[in-house]
Amino acid sequence: MTAAARSLPADDGYPSPPEPGLTAEEVVARAERIADDLVDRQQDTEQRGYYGLDTHNEFLAAGFYRLLVPRRYGGYEFGLDTYLRVVTALARGCASTAWMYTFGASHAHVAATLFSQAAQDELFAGGDFICPGTIGPVGFAQQAEDGGWIVDGVHRYCSGSPYATHFLGHTLVAGEEGEPPAPMLFAVPRNQWERLDDWGAQLGLKGSGSHSIKIENAHIPAHNALPGTHIGLATVHDGTPGLELHGNPLYGGGVLSMIQFQNGALAVGMATGALEAYEQLMRDRMTIYPPITTRAQNPDFQQSYGEAAGRIATARAALTDAVRQWHETAARGSAAFTREVDLRLSLISREAVRLSWSAVSDHLFPTAGSSAVRTGERLERIWRDMSTLHSHAGVSIFLGKVANRQLAETVFDVAGDQ
């Protein structure tokens, strides 16, 4: 676990991050303070389709876009524990903002783990790194004369695109004769793609900046492409370029589970915001049926609150321990991070989502009262956002179905259906 920026020699030649002495606790405290202000910005964020420039500038000043960027490139190189606490804090204030933030900033970990030094030297040259990523392959890559690739296509649901510096996407590369096409992971800078104005009509997460991006005949240098690599399937047990380059186990651990942890962190944060709104209702609202008291004095509302609070606390504890396991496994070396470990940790995040959702949908939302779930009310918006979370392929398809099968196939060493 990391409590501050990594301690490196003053003459190592690395650029200093903006605040060399910044601690994990201060970063999280900043996120909590900003989250308080995000509650009042939610309506504007939804109408815009993404968080405003004022929020973006706050994140820049707070160092949020450098939390997972390697120290070598002027980043803070904090652990996943710190990063996910920031995500959870922001989600308490505004789910759309937290979603847009994390699915833009978190891919610094993917890039720093999987890509070579040549690629990272380019990708992290600006220090702050915002890079939406998608997992669905689009189109076919054509080999360029210089060994690179030409890619194009429209990639949907690129959360974090409004202020992005890069994009991390997938395409397909034609296989040998008789062989199926293989995925290819590639990174492309902002000046080689266009953000489309097609986000905001969904049920929830309307302000998450999940626009489509359009790429037309972009040239991808060979070092910025990883043929045969899919971030949902990438394994690290044979070592990673990032671990060799940075010497930090943070960049030698499982990519899959790290990505899935974000779903749990978002859900816990959203549910925490819902509980906070419900607490206020309990203090302010009176019961309808005798005896007429504040809801806080009523046993039925006390029961609903206690059930929800317990589930949210359990979800938070489960996710915290999963992240602890991730760090401890990575510290033992990449060989310890097998596919089975990656999948088991991912499934803990799934249970954090389920517990958080049940707290809101089974206990808080049904008992809050009709006036508390009118359009624009805090609890109503959280319910919409959490409902939309379940439409995400990483939650409903991968964690809900695929991960179960893959774990069993791995444990029992049996081939799955193709």
TORKOL-4160 file (C-alpha; in steps of 0.2 Angstrom, whole numbers, padded with zeros to 4 digits, m for minus):
418
<pt num="1" X="0000" Y="0000" Z="0000"/>
<pt num="2" X="0006" Y="0017" Z="m0004"/>
<pt num="3" X="0004" Y="0032" Z="0008"/>
<pt num="4" X="0014" Y="0045" Z="m0003"/>
<pt num="5" X="0022" Y="0048" Z="m0019"/>
<pt num="6" X="0036" Y="0035" Z="m0021"/>
<pt num="7" X="0053" Y="0040" Z="m0012"/>
<pt num="8" X="0065" Y="0041" Z="m0026"/>
<pt num="9" X="0083" Y="0049" Z="m0027"/>
<pt num="10" X="0083" Y="0068" Z="m0030"/>
<pt num="11" X="0095" Y="0065" Z="m0045"/>
<pt num="12" X="0086" Y="0051" Z="m0053"/>
<pt num="13" X="0082" Y="0063" Z="m0068"/>
<pt num="14" X="0063" Y="0060" Z="m0066"/>
<pt num="15" X="0052" Y="0075" Z="m0067"/>
<pt num="16" X="0044" Y="0080" Z="m0050"/>
<pt num="17" X="0025" Y="0079" Z="m0049"/>
<pt num="18" X="0017" Y="0096" Z="m0045"/>
<pt num="19" X="0016" Y="0092" Z="m0026"/>
<pt num="20" X="0031" Y="0080" Z="m0022"/>
<pt num="21" X="0025" Y="0078" Z="m0004"/>
<pt num="22" X="0007" Y="0075" Z="m0007"/>
<pt num="23" X="0000" Y="0061" Z="0004"/>
<pt num="24" X="m0014" Y="0048" Z="0000"/>
<pt num="25" X="m0024" Y="0055" Z="0015"/>
<pt num="26" X="m0024" Y="0072" Z="0008"/>
<pt num="27" X="m0029" Y="0066" Z="m0009"/>
<pt num="28" X="m0044" Y="0057" Z="m0002"/>
<pt num="29" X="m0048" Y="0072" Z="0009"/>
<pt num="30" X="m0048" Y="0083" Z="m0007"/>
<pt num="31" X="m0060" Y="0071" Z="m0016"/>
<pt num="32" X="m0072" Y="0071" Z="m0001"/>
<pt num="33" X="m0072" Y="0090" Z="m0001"/>
<pt num="34" X="m0075" Y="0091" Z="m0019"/>
<pt num="35" X="m0089" Y="0078" Z="m0018"/>
<pt num="36" X="m0098" Y="0089" Z="m0007"/>
<pt num="37" X="m0099" Y="0103" Z="m0020"/>
<pt num="38" X="m0103" Y="0090" Z="m0034"/>
<pt num="39" X="m0120" Y="0087" Z="m0027"/>
<pt num="40" X="m0126" Y="0104" Z="m0032"/>
<pt num="41" X="m0118" Y="0102" Z="m0049"/>
<pt num="42" X="m0127" Y="0086" Z="m0054"/>
<pt num="43" X="m0141" Y="0094" Z="m0064"/>
<pt num="44" X="m0129" Y="0105" Z="m0074"/>
<pt num="45" X="m0118" Y="0090" Z="m0077"/>
<pt num="46" X="m0133" Y="0080" Z="m0084"/>
<pt num="47" X="m0139" Y="0093" Z="m0095"/>
<pt num="48" X="m0121" Y="0096" Z="m0102"/>
<pt num="49" X="m0117" Y="0078" Z="m0104"/>
<pt num="50" X="m0101" Y="0079" Z="m0094"/>
<pt num="51" X="m0094" Y="0088" Z="m0080"/>
<pt num="52" X="m0089" Y="0106" Z="m0082"/>
<pt num="53" X="m0073" Y="0114" Z="m0085"/>
<pt num="54" X="m0073" Y="0121" Z="m0067"/>
<pt num="55" X="m0073" Y="0103" Z="m0060"/>
<pt num="56" X="m0060" Y="0097" Z="m0073"/>
<pt num="57" X="m0049" Y="0111" Z="m0067"/>
<pt num="58" X="m0051" Y="0106" Z="m0049"/>
<pt num="59" X="m0046" Y="0088" Z="m0053"/>
<pt num="60" X="m0031" Y="0095" Z="m0062"/>
<pt num="61" X="m0026" Y="0105" Z="m0047"/>
<pt num="62" X="m0029" Y="0091" Z="m0035"/>
<pt num="63" X="m0018" Y="0079" Z="m0045"/>
<pt num="64" X="m0032" Y="0067" Z="m0049"/>
<pt num="65" X="m0026" Y="0064" Z="m0067"/>
<pt num="66" X="m0009" Y="0059" Z="m0061"/>
<pt num="67" X="m0013" Y="0047" Z="m0047"/>
<pt num="68" X="m0009" Y="0031" Z="m0057"/>
<pt num="69" X="0004" Y="0039" Z="m0068"/>
<pt num="70" X="0021" Y="0032" Z="m0065"/>
<pt num="71" X="0034" Y="0043" Z="m0055"/>
<pt num="72" X="0045" Y="0042" Z="m0070"/>
<pt num="73" X="0034" Y="0053" Z="m0079"/>
<pt num="74" X="0029" Y="0066" Z="m0066"/>
<pt num="75" X="0015" Y="0056" Z="m0058"/>
<pt num="76" X="0011" Y="0051" Z="m0040"/>
<pt num="77" X="0011" Y="0032" Z="m0043"/>
<pt num="78" X="m0001" Y="0029" Z="m0029"/>
<pt num="79" X="m0008" Y="0012" Z="m0026"/>
<pt num="80" X="m0025" Y="0006" Z="m0031"/>
<pt num="81" X="m0031" Y="0008" Z="m0013"/>
<pt num="82" X="m0029" Y="0027" Z="m0014"/>
<pt num="83" X="m0036" Y="0029" Z="m0031"/>
<pt num="84" X="m0052" Y="0019" Z="m0028"/>
<pt num="85" X="m0055" Y="0028" Z="m0012"/>
<pt num="86" X="m0055" Y="0044" Z="m0023"/>
<pt num="87" X="m0067" Y="0036" Z="m0035"/>
<pt num="88" X="m0079" Y="0031" Z="m0021"/>
<pt num="89" X="m0078" Y="0048" Z="m0013"/>
<pt num="90" X="m0082" Y="0057" Z="m0030"/>
<pt num="91" X="m0097" Y="0045" Z="m0033"/>
<pt num="92" X="m0105" Y="0049" Z="m0017"/>
<pt num="93" X="m0106" Y="0067" Z="m0024"/>
<pt num="94" X="m0110" Y="0064" Z="m0042"/>
<pt num="95" X="m0110" Y="0047" Z="m0050"/>
<pt num="96" X="m0109" Y="0054" Z="m0068"/>
<pt num="97" X="m0094" Y="0064" Z="m0063"/>
<pt num="98" X="m0085" Y="0049" Z="m0054"/>
<pt num="99" X="m0089" Y="0038" Z="m0069"/>
<pt num="100" X="m0082" Y="0050" Z="m0082"/>
<pt num="101" X="m0067" Y="0053" Z="m0071"/>
<pt num="102" X="m0062" Y="0035" Z="m0067"/>
<pt num="103" X="m0064" Y="0028" Z="m0084"/>
<pt num="104" X="m0053" Y="0042" Z="m0091"/>
<pt num="105" X="m0040" Y="0042" Z="m0078"/>
<pt num="106" X="m0038" Y="0023" Z="m0073"/>
<pt num="107" X="m0031" Y="0018" Z="m0090"/>
<pt num="108" X="m0015" Y="0025" Z="m0085"/>
<pt num="109" X="m0013" Y="0009" Z="m0075"/>
<pt num="110" X="m0016" Y="m0001" Z="m0091"/>
<pt num="111" X="m0004" Y="0009" Z="m0101"/>
<pt num="112" X="0009" Y="0008" Z="m0088"/>
<pt num="113" X="0008" Y="m0010" Z="m0085"/>
<pt num="114" X="0006" Y="m0017" Z="m0103"/>
<pt num="115" X="0015" Y="m0005" Z="m0115"/>
<pt num="116" X="0034" Y="m0004" Z="m0118"/>
<pt num="117" X="0045" Y="0011" Z="m0113"/>
<pt num="118" X="0044" Y="0018" Z="m0130"/>
<pt num="119" X="0025" Y="0019" Z="m0130"/>
<pt num="120" X="0025" Y="0026" Z="m0112"/>
<pt num="121" X="0038" Y="0039" Z="m0116"/>
<pt num="122" X="0025" Y="0046" Z="m0128"/>
<pt num="123" X="0009" Y="0042" Z="m0119"/>
<pt num="124" X="0014" Y="0050" Z="m0102"/>
<pt num="125" X="0024" Y="0065" Z="m0109"/>
<pt num="126" X="0011" Y="0077" Z="m0103"/>
<pt num="127" X="0010" Y="0071" Z="m0085"/>
<pt num="128" X="m0009" Y="0072" Z="m0084"/>
<pt num="129" X="m0016" Y="0057" Z="m0092"/>
<pt num="130" X="m0035" Y="0055" Z="m0097"/>
<pt num="131" X="m0038" Y="0041" Z="m0108"/>
<pt num="132" X="m0055" Y="0033" Z="m0111"/>
<pt num="133" X="m0055" Y="0015" Z="m0116"/>
<pt num="134" X="m0067" Y="0002" Z="m0124"/>
<pt num="135" X="m0066" Y="m0017" Z="m0125"/>
<pt num="136" X="m0077" Y="m0020" Z="m0140"/>
<pt num="137" X="m0066" Y="m0022" Z="m0156"/>
<pt num="138" X="m0071" Y="m0011" Z="m0170"/>
<pt num="139" X="m0066" Y="m0014" Z="m0188"/>
<pt num="140" X="m0049" Y="m0022" Z="m0195"/>
<pt num="141" X="m0032" Y="m0014" Z="m0193"/>
<pt num="142" X="m0021" Y="m0013" Z="m0209"/>
<pt num="143" X="m0003" Y="m0015" Z="m0208"/>
<pt num="144" X="0007" Y="0001" Z="m0213"/>
<pt num="145" X="0023" Y="0001" Z="m0223"/>
<pt num="146" X="0033" Y="0006" Z="m0207"/>
<pt num="147" X="0027" Y="m0009" Z="m0197"/>
<pt num="148" X="0014" Y="0001" Z="m0188"/>
<pt num="149" X="m0005" Y="0001" Z="m0191"/>
<pt num="150" X="m0019" Y="0010" Z="m0199"/>
<pt num="151" X="m0035" Y="0010" Z="m0189"/>
<pt num="152" X="m0052" Y="0018" Z="m0191"/>
<pt num="153" X="m0070" Y="0016" Z="m0185"/>
<pt num="154" X="m0082" Y="0023" Z="m0172"/>
<pt num="155" X="m0080" Y="0017" Z="m0154"/>
<pt num="156" X="m0095" Y="0019" Z="m0143"/>
<pt num="157" X="m0096" Y="0023" Z="m0124"/>
<pt num="158" X="m0079" Y="0031" Z="m0122"/>
<pt num="159" X="m0082" Y="0038" Z="m0105"/>
<pt num="160" X="m0070" Y="0052" Z="m0101"/>
<pt num="161" X="m0068" Y="0058" Z="m0119"/>
<pt num="162" X="m0073" Y="0077" Z="m0116"/>
<pt num="163" X="m0056" Y="0081" Z="m0108"/>
<pt num="164" X="m0046" Y="0066" Z="m0115"/>
<pt num="165" X="m0028" Y="0067" Z="m0120"/>
<pt num="166" X="m0028" Y="0049" Z="m0128"/>
<pt num="167" X="m0039" Y="0035" Z="m0132"/>
<pt num="168" X="m0036" Y="0016" Z="m0129"/>
<pt num="169" X="m0046" Y="0005" Z="m0141"/>
<pt num="170" X="m0047" Y="m0012" Z="m0149"/>
<pt num="171" X="m0048" Y="m0018" Z="m0166"/>
<pt num="172" X="m0045" Y="m0034" Z="m0175"/>
<pt num="173" X="m0031" Y="m0041" Z="m0185"/>
<pt num="174" X="m0033" Y="m0053" Z="m0199"/>
<pt num="175" X="m0027" Y="m0071" Z="m0194"/>
<pt num="176" X="m0017" Y="m0083" Z="m0205"/>
<pt num="177" X="m0027" Y="m0093" Z="m0218"/>
<pt num="178" X="m0040" Y="m0103" Z="m0209"/>
<pt num="179" X="m0037" Y="m0094" Z="m0192"/>
<pt num="180" X="m0050" Y="m0082" Z="m0184"/>
<pt num="181" X="m0045" Y="m0063" Z="m0182"/>
<pt num="182" X="m0036" Y="m0058" Z="m0166"/>
<pt num="183" X="m0039" Y="m0043" Z="m0156"/>
<pt num="184" X="m0027" Y="m0028" Z="m0155"/>
<pt num="185" X="m0025" Y="m0016" Z="m0142"/>
<pt num="186" X="m0020" Y="0002" Z="m0147"/>
<pt num="187" X="m0017" Y="0019" Z="m0140"/>
<pt num="188" X="m0020" Y="0035" Z="m0150"/>
<pt num="189" X="m0018" Y="0053" Z="m0146"/>
<pt num="190" X="m0032" Y="0066" Z="m0145"/>
<pt num="191" X="m0027" Y="0075" Z="m0161"/>
<pt num="192" X="m0031" Y="0059" Z="m0171"/>
<pt num="193" X="m0049" Y="0057" Z="m0166"/>
<pt num="194" X="m0066" Y="0066" Z="m0166"/>
<pt num="195" X="m0078" Y="0066" Z="m0151"/>
<pt num="196" X="m0096" Y="0064" Z="m0157"/>
<pt num="197" X="m0111" Y="0073" Z="m0149"/>
<pt num="198" X="m0121" Y="0058" Z="m0145"/>
<pt num="199" X="m0122" Y="0056" Z="m0126"/>
<pt num="200" X="m0135" Y="0061" Z="m0113"/>
<pt num="201" X="m0151" Y="0053" Z="m0118"/>
<pt num="202" X="m0149" Y="0038" Z="m0107"/>
<pt num="203" X="m0159" Y="0034" Z="m0091"/>
<pt num="204" X="m0145" Y="0037" Z="m0080"/>
<pt num="205" X="m0126" Y="0043" Z="m0080"/>
<pt num="206" X="m0132" Y="0056" Z="m0092"/>
<pt num="207" X="m0117" Y="0067" Z="m0087"/>
<pt num="208" X="m0103" Y="0053" Z="m0088"/>
<pt num="209" X="m0096" Y="0060" Z="m0105"/>
<pt num="210" X="m0098" Y="0043" Z="m0113"/>
<pt num="211" X="m0098" Y="0050" Z="m0131"/>
<pt num="212" X="m0093" Y="0040" Z="m0146"/>
<pt num="213" X="m0076" Y="0044" Z="m0154"/>
<pt num="214" X="m0073" Y="0043" Z="m0173"/>
<pt num="215" X="m0056" Y="0038" Z="m0180"/>
<pt num="216" X="m0052" Y="0040" Z="m0198"/>
<pt num="217" X="m0036" Y="0032" Z="m0205"/>
<pt num="218" X="m0026" Y="0035" Z="m0190"/>
<pt num="219" X="m0008" Y="0029" Z="m0190"/>
<pt num="220" X="m0003" Y="0019" Z="m0175"/>
<pt num="221" X="0016" Y="0017" Z="m0172"/>
<pt num="222" X="0020" Y="m0001" Z="m0169"/>
<pt num="223" X="0025" Y="0002" Z="m0151"/>
<pt num="224" X="0008" Y="0009" Z="m0148"/>
<pt num="225" X="m0001" Y="m0007" Z="m0153"/>
<pt num="226" X="m0001" Y="m0024" Z="m0145"/>
<pt num="227" X="m0007" Y="m0037" Z="m0157"/>
<pt num="228" X="m0016" Y="m0051" Z="m0149"/>
<pt num="229" X="m0019" Y="m0042" Z="m0133"/>
<pt num="230" X="m0036" Y="m0038" Z="m0126"/>
<pt num="231" X="m0037" Y="m0029" Z="m0109"/>
<pt num="232" X="m0051" Y="m0041" Z="m0103"/>
<pt num="233" X="m0040" Y="m0056" Z="m0106"/>
<pt num="234" X="m0023" Y="m0050" Z="m0104"/>
<pt num="235" X="m0013" Y="m0060" Z="m0091"/>
<pt num="236" X="0003" Y="m0054" Z="m0081"/>
<pt num="237" X="0010" Y="m0070" Z="m0074"/>
<pt num="238" X="0024" Y="m0070" Z="m0086"/>
<pt num="239" X="0029" Y="m0052" Z="m0080"/>
<pt num="240" X="0025" Y="m0035" Z="m0088"/>
<pt num="241" X="0034" Y="m0022" Z="m0096"/>
<pt num="242" X="0028" Y="m0010" Z="m0083"/>
<pt num="243" X="0035" Y="m0020" Z="m0069"/>
<pt num="244" X="0052" Y="m0021" Z="m0077"/>
<pt num="245" X="0052" Y="m0002" Z="m0082"/>
<pt num="246" X="0046" Y="0005" Z="m0065"/>
<pt num="247" X="0051" Y="m0008" Z="m0052"/>
<pt num="248" X="0034" Y="m0006" Z="m0044"/>
<pt num="249" X="0022" Y="m0021" Z="m0041"/>
<pt num="250" X="0008" Y="m0009" Z="m0045"/>
<pt num="251" X="0012" Y="m0011" Z="m0063"/>
<pt num="252" X="0014" Y="m0030" Z="m0062"/>
<pt num="253" X="m0003" Y="m0035" Z="m0055"/>
<pt num="254" X="m0019" Y="m0040" Z="m0064"/>
<pt num="255" X="m0027" Y="m0028" Z="m0076"/>
<pt num="256" X="m0043" Y="m0037" Z="m0076"/>
<pt num="257" X="m0047" Y="m0036" Z="m0058"/>
<pt num="258" X="m0041" Y="m0018" Z="m0057"/>
<pt num="259" X="m0053" Y="m0013" Z="m0071"/>
<pt num="260" X="m0068" Y="m0022" Z="m0062"/>
<pt num="261" X="m0064" Y="m0014" Z="m0045"/>
<pt num="262" X="m0070" Y="0002" Z="m0052"/>
<pt num="263" X="m0087" Y="m0004" Z="m0054"/>
<pt num="264" X="m0087" Y="m0009" Z="m0035"/>
<pt num="265" X="m0080" Y="0008" Z="m0030"/>
<pt num="266" X="m0093" Y="0017" Z="m0040"/>
<pt num="267" X="m0107" Y="0007" Z="m0033"/>
<pt num="268" X="m0102" Y="0009" Z="m0015"/>
<pt num="269" X="m0100" Y="0028" Z="m0018"/>
<pt num="270" X="m0117" Y="0030" Z="m0026"/>
<pt num="271" X="m0125" Y="0019" Z="m0012"/>
<pt num="272" X="m0116" Y="0030" Z="0001"/>
<pt num="273" X="m0124" Y="0046" Z="m0007"/>
<pt num="274" X="m0141" Y="0038" Z="m0006"/>
<pt num="275" X="m0139" Y="0033" Z="0012"/>
<pt num="276" X="m0134" Y="0051" Z="0015"/>
<pt num="277" X="m0149" Y="0058" Z="0007"/>
<pt num="278" X="m0160" Y="0045" Z="0016"/>
<pt num="279" X="m0152" Y="0051" Z="0033"/>
<pt num="280" X="m0158" Y="0069" Z="0029"/>
<pt num="281" X="m0176" Y="0063" Z="0025"/>
<pt num="282" X="m0176" Y="0053" Z="0042"/>
<pt num="283" X="m0172" Y="0069" Z="0051"/>
<pt num="284" X="m0183" Y="0081" Z="0041"/>
<pt num="285" X="m0199" Y="0071" Z="0037"/>
<pt num="286" X="m0213" Y="0065" Z="0048"/>
<pt num="287" X="m0222" Y="0048" Z="0047"/>
<pt num="288" X="m0239" Y="0047" Z="0039"/>
<pt num="289" X="m0247" Y="0035" Z="0051"/>
<pt num="290" X="m0248" Y="0036" Z="0070"/>
<pt num="291" X="m0239" Y="0038" Z="0080"/>
<pt num="292" X="m0233" Y="0054" Z="0071"/>
<pt num="293" X="m0215" Y="0056" Z="0074"/>
<pt num="294" X="m0199" Y="0060" Z="0064"/>
<pt num="295" X="m0194" Y="0045" Z="0053"/>
<pt num="296" X="m0178" Y="0044" Z="0064"/>
<pt num="297" X="m0189" Y="0039" Z="0078"/>
<pt num="298" X="m0199" Y="0026" Z="0069"/>
<pt num="299" X="m0194" Y="0008" Z="0070"/>
<pt num="300" X="m0199" Y="0004" Z="0052"/>
<pt num="301" X="m0188" Y="0018" Z="0045"/>
<pt num="302" X="m0174" Y="0013" Z="0057"/>
<pt num="303" X="m0175" Y="m0005" Z="0051"/>
<pt num="304" X="m0174" Y="0001" Z="0033"/>
<pt num="305" X="m0159" Y="0012" Z="0037"/>
<pt num="306" X="m0150" Y="m0001" Z="0047"/>
<pt num="307" X="m0152" Y="m0014" Z="0033"/>
<pt num="308" X="m0145" Y="m0002" Z="0020"/>
<pt num="309" X="m0131" Y="0004" Z="0031"/>
<pt num="310" X="m0125" Y="m0014" Z="0034"/>
<pt num="311" X="m0125" Y="m0019" Z="0016"/>
<pt num="312" X="m0116" Y="m0004" Z="0011"/>
<pt num="313" X="m0103" Y="m0006" Z="0025"/>
<pt num="314" X="m0101" Y="m0024" Z="0020"/>
<pt num="315" X="m0098" Y="m0019" Z="0001"/>
<pt num="316" X="m0085" Y="m0007" Z="0006"/>
<pt num="317" X="m0076" Y="m0019" Z="0017"/>
<pt num="318" X="m0076" Y="m0032" Z="0004"/>
<pt num="319" X="m0069" Y="m0021" Z="m0009"/>
<pt num="320" X="m0056" Y="m0014" Z="0003"/>
<pt num="321" X="m0050" Y="m0032" Z="0006"/>
<pt num="322" X="m0050" Y="m0036" Z="m0012"/>
<pt num="323" X="m0039" Y="m0022" Z="m0016"/>
<pt num="324" X="m0028" Y="m0027" Z="m0001"/>
<pt num="325" X="m0027" Y="m0044" Z="m0008"/>
<pt num="326" X="m0022" Y="m0037" Z="m0025"/>
<pt num="327" X="m0008" Y="m0027" Z="m0018"/>
<pt num="328" X="m0001" Y="m0042" Z="m0008"/>
<pt num="329" X="m0002" Y="m0054" Z="m0023"/>
<pt num="330" X="0007" Y="m0041" Z="m0034"/>
<pt num="331" X="0020" Y="m0039" Z="m0021"/>
<pt num="332" X="0024" Y="m0058" Z="m0022"/>
<pt num="333" X="0028" Y="m0056" Z="m0041"/>
<pt num="334" X="0018" Y="m0057" Z="m0057"/>
<pt num="335" X="0019" Y="m0076" Z="m0057"/>
<pt num="336" X="0008" Y="m0076" Z="m0042"/>
<pt num="337" X="m0006" Y="m0066" Z="m0051"/>
<pt num="338" X="m0014" Y="m0080" Z="m0061"/>
<pt num="339" X="m0029" Y="m0079" Z="m0071"/>
<pt num="340" X="m0039" Y="m0088" Z="m0057"/>
<pt num="341" X="m0033" Y="m0075" Z="m0044"/>
<pt num="342" X="m0038" Y="m0061" Z="m0056"/>
<pt num="343" X="m0055" Y="m0068" Z="m0058"/>
<pt num="344" X="m0059" Y="m0071" Z="m0040"/>
<pt num="345" X="m0054" Y="m0054" Z="m0036"/>
<pt num="346" X="m0065" Y="m0047" Z="m0050"/>
<pt num="347" X="m0080" Y="m0057" Z="m0042"/>
<pt num="348" X="m0078" Y="m0048" Z="m0026"/>
<pt num="349" X="m0081" Y="m0032" Z="m0035"/>
<pt num="350" X="m0097" Y="m0040" Z="m0042"/>
<pt num="351" X="m0103" Y="m0043" Z="m0025"/>
<pt num="352" X="m0099" Y="m0026" Z="m0019"/>
<pt num="353" X="m0110" Y="m0020" Z="m0033"/>
<pt num="354" X="m0124" Y="m0032" Z="m0029"/>
<pt num="355" X="m0124" Y="m0027" Z="m0010"/>
<pt num="356" X="m0124" Y="m0008" Z="m0014"/>
<pt num="357" X="m0138" Y="m0010" Z="m0027"/>
<pt num="358" X="m0149" Y="m0020" Z="m0015"/>
<pt num="359" X="m0146" Y="m0007" Z="m0001"/>
<pt num="360" X="m0154" Y="0006" Z="m0013"/>
<pt num="361" X="m0167" Y="m0004" Z="m0022"/>
<pt num="362" X="m0173" Y="m0015" Z="m0008"/>
<pt num="363" X="m0173" Y="m0003" Z="0007"/>
<pt num="364" X="m0169" Y="0015" Z="0003"/>
<pt num="365" X="m0179" Y="0019" Z="m0013"/>
<pt num="366" X="m0195" Y="0010" Z="m0009"/>
<pt num="367" X="m0197" Y="0019" Z="0008"/>
<pt num="368" X="m0191" Y="0036" Z="0004"/>
<pt num="369" X="m0208" Y="0042" Z="m0002"/>
<pt num="370" X="m0214" Y="0049" Z="m0018"/>
<pt num="371" X="m0208" Y="0067" Z="m0016"/>
<pt num="372" X="m0191" Y="0061" Z="m0013"/>
<pt num="373" X="m0190" Y="0052" Z="m0030"/>
<pt num="374" X="m0196" Y="0066" Z="m0041"/>
<pt num="375" X="m0186" Y="0070" Z="m0056"/>
<pt num="376" X="m0170" Y="0079" Z="m0050"/>
<pt num="377" X="m0171" Y="0074" Z="m0032"/>
<pt num="378" X="m0154" Y="0066" Z="m0026"/>
<pt num="379" X="m0161" Y="0049" Z="m0022"/>
<pt num="380" X="m0170" Y="0048" Z="m0039"/>
<pt num="381" X="m0154" Y="0052" Z="m0048"/>
<pt num="382" X="m0144" Y="0039" Z="m0039"/>
<pt num="383" X="m0157" Y="0026" Z="m0042"/>
<pt num="384" X="m0156" Y="0030" Z="m0061"/>
<pt num="385" X="m0138" Y="0030" Z="m0061"/>
<pt num="386" X="m0136" Y="0014" Z="m0052"/>
<pt num="387" X="m0149" Y="0006" Z="m0063"/>
<pt num="388" X="m0139" Y="0011" Z="m0078"/>
<pt num="389" X="m0123" Y="0004" Z="m0070"/>
<pt num="390" X="m0131" Y="m0013" Z="m0073"/>
<pt num="391" X="m0132" Y="m0010" Z="m0092"/>
<pt num="392" X="m0113" Y="m0009" Z="m0092"/>
<pt num="393" X="m0106" Y="m0024" Z="m0101"/>
<pt num="394" X="m0093" Y="m0026" Z="m0088"/>
<pt num="395" X="m0106" Y="m0028" Z="m0074"/>
<pt num="396" X="m0121" Y="m0037" Z="m0083"/>
<pt num="397" X="m0111" Y="m0048" Z="m0095"/>
<pt num="398" X="m0094" Y="m0051" Z="m0089"/>
<pt num="399" X="m0096" Y="m0051" Z="m0070"/>
<pt num="400" X="m0113" Y="m0058" Z="m0071"/>
<pt num="401" X="m0110" Y="m0072" Z="m0082"/>
<pt num="402" X="m0093" Y="m0074" Z="m0091"/>
<pt num="403" X="m0082" Y="m0072" Z="m0076"/>
<pt num="404" X="m0091" Y="m0086" Z="m0067"/>
<pt num="405" X="m0089" Y="m0098" Z="m0081"/>
<pt num="406" X="m0071" Y="m0093" Z="m0084"/>
<pt num="407" X="m0066" Y="m0096" Z="m0066"/>
<pt num="408" X="m0074" Y="m0113" Z="m0066"/>
<pt num="409" X="m0065" Y="m0118" Z="m0082"/>
<pt num="410" X="m0049" Y="m0112" Z="m0074"/>
<pt num="411" X="m0051" Y="m0121" Z="m0058"/>
<pt num="412" X="m0056" Y="m0137" Z="m0067"/>
<pt num="413" X="m0045" Y="m0135" Z="m0082"/>
<pt num="414" X="m0058" Y="m0138" Z="m0094"/>
<pt num="415" X="m0060" Y="m0129" Z="m0111"/>
<pt num="416" X="m0075" Y="m0117" Z="m0112"/>
<pt num="417" X="m0086" Y="m0115" Z="m0127"/>
<pt num="418" X="m0079" Y="m0104" Z="m0141"/>
